[in-house]
Amino acid sequence: MNLFDILFLVAIAAVTVTLAFGLKTLFTEGPEARSRSNKLMRLRVALQAVAVVLLCLGMWWRSTHGG
């Protein structure tokens, strides 16, 4: 397991945890919960972007360095 594998797994775990908190907050009532849910979902999208970039970098690294 190399650095990209570990970073990718950490990114996927972060996305999963953020999704779970976002869904929990989504079903909580009140204006504060709605705002928090929206922020968590934006964070989830950003973390997904990071995970996709790490996946692409890892695939590129393996293809060019014989991994």
N, C-alpha and C positions, 0 to 999 in steps of 0.2 A: 504494500500500500504506500503510495507516494503522497506528497504534499497536496496535490490537486484533489486526490480522492478524499482526504481528510477534510479539506476546506469545503468540498462539495457536500459531504455528509453533514457538516456543521450548518451549511446554508440551508439544506433541506430540513434539518431539525428546527432551525429558526423559523422557516416558513410554516412548518406544521404547528409549532407552538403559537405563533402569531395568529394563524388561522383559527386555532381553538379558542384563544382569548377573544378574538374578534367575533366569532360566532356566539360565544357566551354573552358578550356585551350586547350583541345585536338583539337578543331576546330579553334584555333587561329594559325596564321602562324608565322613562324620564329623558329630559333634554340633554343632560350631561352624558348619559349612556349613549345616546345617538351620536354625539360629537366624538366620543371616545371610540366608538365602533368604526366611524368613518376614518379616523386617524389610524387605527389598527389595520384597516383594510388597505389604506395607502401604503403603510409600512410593509404589509404582506406583498404588495405588487413590487415594491422596490427590492425586497429580499428575493423575490422570484427572479427579477432581472439579474441580480448578483449571481444567483444560482445558475442561470442560463449562461452568463458570461464565463463563470468558472468551468462549466461543462464544456463550452467551446474551446477555452484555453487548454483544458486538460486533453481534449481530443486532438487539438493542434500539436501540443507538446508530444504526445505519444506518436503521432504520425511523422513528426520531424526528427525525433530522438530515439526512435525504435523501442518505445515503451511497451 
